[in-house]
């Protein structure tokens, strides 16, 4: 279970009501299948050894004895296996009956976890047969051994650092005070739920929401296995709705009425990272809990988990559209407030014909509309120099006119050449001084125009550029409000595309689509045959790779080895492994060496769950050493 991954399975066997021998066979068959698929946490439904719908047969000794014999057989089948298996059955203790989950491993019953919340309303009448879990953990005799019995039992698994499993049963999840809450506060990182949740109209959606939201609230993995076809349909129908969630995200879900087995690769290290960063998640308090050690062999899991190549961008088109509209609202309302506070009625934007300045202009136009300020008060300044191409120049001019802003052209070639003479730089030497002199001259022009107009310079740089330090210090790095500071490059593209698709203006849509089709470039080196000669992604690497690294390192705490592993899986067939590794090393190096630029960023709105503001999400020293990260990357 390298890198903190472990595979869980939620299984629904096709049982026969009260036929414990048959049900044991079905459970064993499911265990074998799950083991072949690499699952190490196996969860079966509530009372699956007998069936949930036995009603008053639960009071019959014949059924209870059959359940015990079936459990012995199932437990024996786990011999030699280190998977942690949970199955449900009725169990008598001290003359009373309990609805329990038996935890099994390597031929043994490790513990019995009784159900706490017994529903006795509507179609449920569990209190007719069962007692709720006692407050104190005790022991019950089974197969000549004293087996722990109680709801406050956790299983600490050594195969994955931080993997601790807690168990609850069906209605426990619906209760106001859930056992899973106590389990998580005691250190559980995975909760399993053995359920027999019948189907009624709308219950599927509620169940899905409940499992996902519980995993988010408790920052856990949640494995939910429910009874299905095979239960009695005398009054109820069971759909076998199995779910596996992790911190609010649904990893897998079965189709109802098909008794499917679903698998999910849980990331325990990611859960631990999330709990570390949330100071409101308390330190584990294990008072009153029995912690049982569980040995699991450490081995590398062949991942089935899906890692989107663009984690900042929703895959679903409808969700993506909603997300784009929400981001535009956050950006534009952030700028609106700043303009109101400074009493600025003018905004100054350096318009290049590229993606970032295009998005900044679209956001500014919306902010001006919100304030009722004429768009002509937006001063777009195009500043052609040595690297400007006709295509980007024309797009900048057309975009400004179409959006209704004012256009000013300031050709900076003469000013930059004068500066070269002042500092003794040879114009023929196309080095960093050659490039940055242009960027800083442009920023000076924008700032001074803003002063003259009582306006505000709107920053255009995006979050990906800030992560890589791909900005000229005190050049395009500086502004009076950076509207794109929380938007990664991969998302910038989708925001502009969304605007092109929804603006209802054919001319505006046309120029936006051409901007989207233009290679990303700072245009600081002379063009070749009139075409862009300096492509950013040739120099620093593909932005989709860097945004992938940024998300999983910053938001999820992945170390380089894990970044490399999941990137290989996500980009298989698109990038060779050596290419991924090359740009991963470059990302790690630049992310650390360029922190000094992020330490003095202008204000700008946070948009997503990851951000780089030194006043917000990333309090990182400018002289932090990257040796640990680069050393790990070098060993890959």
N, C-alpha and C positions, 0 to 999 in steps of 0.2 A: 504493500500500500504506500508506495513512494509518493512524495509530494503531498501527503495528507488526503489522498483519495481513497474511498472505500465504496464498494458497490452494495447497495441494498436492494432487496426484492420484496414486493408485496404480492402475495399469491392467494388465489381463490380456487380451492379444489372443488370438484363437482361431488358433493357428498350425498349420502342417503340418510334421511332423518332417523336417528337412533341406531344406525348400523355402524358401530364403532370399529369393527374389523375392516369393513370396506373403506371407511373414512381414513383409517390409519394407512391403508394402501395408497390412497390418493394423496395424502400428505407426504408420504415417503417418496412417491413418484415426483411430486413437486419439488421436494428437497433435492433430489438427484438432478433434476433439470436446472434448478437454480445454481447448484454447485458447479455444473458444467459450464454455466454462464458467468462464473467468477463471483457470484454474490457471497458476501460474508455476513450480512445481516439479513435474516429471512423472517418475514412476518406473515402469519396466517390469521384468518378471521377469528372472531370471538366464538367460543364454544364450538369450534369447528370439528372437534373429535366426536361430538354427539350430534351436532346441529343445534342452532340457536332456538329452533321452533319446536322443541320437545315438550314444552308446556309441563303438565303434571307428571310426565314420565321422568322429569328430573328428580322426583321424590322416590323413584324406584331403585332399590339396591342393585338390581340387575344391570340397569343402565350405568350406574356409578361404578360398579365393578368392571364393566366392559370398558369404560373410559380409562380407568386406571391401567388395565391390561394393554389397551391401545397406546397409552402414553409410554409404558415400559418398552413396547416394541419400537415406537418412534424414537425414543431416547437412545435405545441400543443402536439404531441405524445411524446415529450421529457419531458413533465411535470412530476415532481416527480422523475426525474432521474438526477444524477449529472455527467453523461458522457458528455464529450465535443465532439460535432458532427460537422463535416464540410461537407457541400453539395454545389454543384455548380449550378449556374443558371445565366441567363442574367438579368441585372437590369438597369432600367433607372434612371438617376440622372441629374437634370438640363438640361433636353432635350437631353441628350446623353446616349448612351448605353455602359454598362461595363460588362465584363466577370468577375464574382465575386464568391468568396467562402463565404457562410453564415456560421457563427459560432453559434451553437445552444446549449442551455442547459436549463433544467428545465422549458420548455415551452416558452422560450424567444429566440429572435434573439439577440445575444450579439454584433455582429459586421458584417460588410461586408468588405471583403478584395478583392480589384480589382486586376486584372492581370496587371503586369507592362510591360513585354516584349511581344508584339503582333507580332507573326511571319507573314510575308507577302511575303514569298518566296516559291519556289518549289510548293508543294501541298497546302500550307497554304495561306489564304487571310483574316486573322482576322481583319485587319485594315479596311476592307470593311464595317464591322459592329460595331466594338468596339473602344472605346477610351482607351489609356493606363491610368494606375493609376495616379491620380494627386499627386503632390509633398507633399501637405499638407493634413493632416487628417481633415475630416469634418464630417458632419452628413447628414443622409438621413431619411426621414419620412417613417416609416413602421408600420402598425397596430396602428397608432396613437401615436407612440413613435419616438423619435429622436435617431436613431441608428448610432453609430460611423461607418465611412466609410473612408477607407484608407489602404495603404499597410504597414504603419509603426504602426502596432497594435500587441501587444503581450498579451498572456493570462497567468496570474500568478496563478497557481493552488496550493491551500494549502494542498491538500491531500498527496503530496510528497514534502518534502523539496527540493527546487531548481528546481522544475518542472515549466518551462516557455515554452509556445508553440508559435511558429511563423508559418506563413502560406505563401506559394507561389503557383503559378499555372503554371504547365506544362513548357512552354518555359522559364519561369523565371529561371529554373534550368540550361538551356542550355546557357543562356546569359553570356556575359563576366563579367558583374557586377550584381551579383545575389542578390535578396532581402534576400535570406537565409544568405548570408555573413553578411549583416547589422543586421539581426535578431540575429545571434549568437553573434556578437560583442555587441549587446544591452542586452545580457543575456539569449537568448533562448537556451534551452537544448534539445528541440525536434522541428523539422521542419516537417510540413505536406505539401504534395504536391498533389493537385487535378489535374489530368492529363488526356489528351486524346491523347496519343502517338500512332500513327498508326504503323503498322508493315511493315518493309521492310527488305530485306536480311541484316543480320549483326547488325540490330538495337537493338536486344535483348541484345547482349553482351555489346554494347556500353552503353545502358541504365543501365544495371546492374553495370557496372564499374563506371558510372557517379554518381549513387546514393551512392554506397559504398564509393567512393573516397571523395564525398562531406561530407558524415558523418564523415570521418576520418579527413579531413582538418578542419572542423568546430568543431570537437569533440562533435558531437550531435547524438541523435537518429533521424532517417529520415524515415518517413512513406509516401510511394508513392502509390497512388491508380489511376489506369488508366482505361479508357473506354474499353469496350469489345464487346462481341456479343450482338447485338441489335442495334448498330449504323448502319447507312446506309453504304452499300458496293458499292455505285455508282462508286466511284473511289478509295476508301481506305478500308483497313481491319484493325480492332482494336482487339488486342489480350487480353486485360485485364491483362497486365503484372504487378502484384502488388508486391511490394518489401518493406521490413522493414529492415533497417540497423542500426548499432550502432558503431560509431567510427571505421569504416572501415570493420566491420564484418557483413556479411549478416545473419540476424536472421531467416528470412523466405522469401519465394518466391513462387508465384503461377505458375502453369502451364498455358501457354498461351492458349487462345481460349476456356477456360472452365469457365470463370466468377467466379473464386474461391474467397473466403474470406480467407485472411491469418492473422495470429496473431503473435505478438511478444511481449515478456516481456522485456521492456526496463529498464535498470538499471541506474536511474538518479544519484544515489550516486556515481557510478563508473565514470560517465561522469564528475561529479564535482571534484572527486579526480584527474582525468586526467588533467583537466584544472588547478587545483591548482599546480600540479607538473611541468606544462609547463610554465615557466616564459615568454615565447614568446606569450602566449595567454593573451590578455590584460584584464584589469578589465572592467566590463560592463559599456558602455557609452549609457545611455538611452535618451539622448537629442533628442527631436523630436519624441519620441515614446509615444504612449498612452498605458499604462499598465492596463489591465482590470483584476480585481480580479475574480477568479473562485473558488467556494467552491466545494471540493470533500471530501466525508467521508473517514476517514482513516480506512482501514481494511486490513487484511492479505490476500495477493493474493496466491492462490494455484498455485505454479509455474509450468509452462510448458516449461520453458527455459531449454535447455540442457547444463549441465556443464560436460565437459569431465573429467574423472577420472585422466587422465594424460595430464594436460594442456600444458606441455612443449613438448609433442610429437604429431605430426599431426596424425589424424586418417586414412587419405587416404594414401595408400601404395606408390603411385607415389610421392605424396608430401613429405612423410616421407623420401623416398630415396633421393630426391633433397635436403632436409633439412640436412640429414646426410652428404652428400657430401660437402655442404656449410660449415658445422661446422668443418669437417676435414680440409677444406681449411683455415678457420680462425685460428684454433689452430696451424696448421703446419706453416703457414706464420708468425704468431706471434713468434713462436720459431725460425724460420729461421732468422728473423730480429735480435733477441737477440743473436743468435750464431754469426751472421756476425759482430754485433757491438762489441762483446767481443772477437772476433777472436778465438772463441773456435772451435776446431775440434774434441772434445770429449764430449759425454754426458754420465752421470752416472744416472742410474735408479735402484731403489730398486724394484726388480721384485718378486712378492709374489705368482703369480698364481691366483690372484683375478682380478676383473673387472677393477678397477681403474688403477692399474699398467699396465694391458694389454692395455687399451686405451692409456695411456701415451707412451707406447712403439710403438704402431702403429702410433701415431702422430709424434713421434721423427723420426721414420724410414722415414716417408714422408718428414719431414723437411730436413733430410740428403740427400734424393734423390734430393730435390729441389736445394740444395747447391752443389751437386756433390761430397759429402763426402762419403767414403765407410761406409756401415752399420756396418762393424766390429769395427768401432770407437765408436759405442754405447756400453758402458760397463754396462751390466746388472748384478746386484749383488744380488744373493739370499743369505739370511741370516737366515738359520733355527735356531729355538730356541725351547723353551718348548712346544709351541702350534702348531708347524708346522706339517701338515699331509702329508702323502706320495702323496696324490692326488694333492695338491696344489704345492708341491715341484716338482713333475714330470711335471706338466703343465708349471711351470715357466721355467724349463730347456728346455722342448720341444719347447715352444713358442720362446725362445731366439734363439735356434739353427735354427728353421724354418724361422724366420724373417731375419737371417743372422747377428745377433749381437754377441758380445763377452760375454761369461759367466764367472763370477767369483763367487766362493762360499766362504763365510766367516761364519763359524759356530760361533755364538756369545754366546753360552751357558757359556763357561768358563769365558769370559769377564764379563757377567752379574752376574755370581756367585761371581766373585772377587769384583764387585761393591757392591753386597749385603753385603759381609763381610766388605767392607770399611764403609758402612753407617749403619751397624748393623741391617740389615733386615733379618728376618727369611724366607727362601725360601718356607717354607711350608705355609706361609700366602699369599694367592692369592688375594691381595688387589690391589688398584690402583698403589701403588709403584711397586709392582711385575710386573704389566702390562706396566707401563710407562717407567720403566727402560729398558725394551727391545726395546721399540719404540725409545727412545733417543739414545741407543747404536747403533741402525741401522742407525740413522741419522748421528751420528758421523762418522761411517764407510764410509758412502756415501760422506760426505763432505771431509774427508781426502783423499779418493781415487781421488775425483775430483781435489783437490789441487795438488796431485802428478801427475796427468795426464793433468794438465792445462785444465780441463774440467768443465762442469756445471752440477749441480744436478737438475734433472727434477722432479718437484713435481707431485704427483699422486692424491692428495686429491681432491674430487669433491665439488660442490657447496652445496649439501645437507648436507654433513658432516660439512662444514663450518657454515651452518645455525644452526645446532644443537650443534656445538662445539665438534663434535665427532672426535677429533684429539688430539694427545698428544702435549701440548705446548712445542715448541722447539724440538719436535720429528718429526713425519710425518707432523706436522703443518708447518714445515720450509723447504724451498728449494731455488734454485736460479731462477727458473721460473716455475710457476704452470700452466701447460697447461690445466688442468681440472677444474680450479677455477670457470669457468663460466658455467659448465655443471652439471645439477642436476642428481642424481643417476638414476632416471627412464630413462633419455635420454642416459646415459652412456651405459646402457644395449642395447638400440636400435642401438647405434653407433657400438658397437662390433658385434652385429648381422649383421648389414649392411656390415661390412668389411668381415665377414665370408661368406656372400652370394655372394660377388662381387670380392673377391681377386683372384679367379681362381686357387687357390692352395689347393688341397684336404687335404694335411697334415696340413697346417695352418688352414684351415676351421675346421678341426676336433678338434684341440686343442682349438680353440676359442669357439666352441660349448660346449665343456666340461667345460671351464671356466664359460660360461653362466649358466651352470647347477649346478655350485658349490654354496652352501649357502654363503651369504655375511658374512665375519667374519674377525676380526683383528688377529685371531689366536694367542692370547696372553696367553691363558689358556691351560693346557695340554689336548690333545684329549682323548676321551673315546672310547675304542676298536678301535683305529686308525681313528676315525671319528671326525669331527669338533664338539667341545663341546660348543663353544661360538658363538652364532648367533646374529649378530648385531640387527636385527629387533625384536628379542625377548626382547632386552634390551631397545632400544630407540623407538621402534614402526615401523610399516610398512613404508617404504620409499615412497610408492605411496601416503599415507596419508600426510606425511610431505611435500612432493613436492607440493601436492594440497594446503596445508595450506600456504606454502611459496609463491606460485604464487599469490594466491588471496589476501594475506595480503600485500606482498611487491609490487606487480605490480598493484593491483586494490584497495588497501586501505581498504579491508574488516575488520571490527571489529570481535572479537571472535563469537558474537552471529550470525552474518551473515555467517561467516565461517562454523559454526556448521550447520546452516540451509541448505546451499548449499551442504555441504559434505554429510548430510543425504540423500539428493535427489540424489546426484551423485553415492553414494556407497550403495544405498538401495539394500538389499539382499546379500551384501558381508560382511559388517561389522555391528554389532549391534550398536545402538545409544550410549550405554554406552562405547563401545570400542572407537568410534570416539571421544567422549568427553574426555576420559582418555588421548588419545594421543594428542588431541588439547591442553589440559592443559600443557602437557609435552613439547609440541612444544613452547608454549608461554614462559614457564619458561626458557627453555634452550636457546631460541633465545635471550633473554635479558641477562641472566647471562654469556653467552659465547661471548659477543661482544668484549671483550678484546683480544680474539684470532684473530678476524677479523680485529682489528685496526692495526695490524702489519703484514698483509699478504704479502707474496712475490708478485712480479709482475705476472700477468697472463692475458690472453685475455678475454675480454667480448665477449660472444657468442650470448646471446638472449636479450630480452627486460628487463629481471630482472637480477641483479647482486649484489654482496655483497662487492665489493672493497671499502675500506675506502677512496680511492683516486677518486672514481667515483660515483656510484649510491647511496651508503649508507653511509652518514655522520652521524653516530650515536654515542653518548657518551657511553663509556664503562661501566659507572656506572648508566645508565638509569634504572629507576624503572619499573617493570612489573606489579605493583599493579592494575592499571586500567584495563589492559587486563585480568589478572587472576581473578580479582573481577567479571568482566563480565562473564568469563567462569564458575566461581563457581556458578553463579546464574542461569545457564542454566538447 
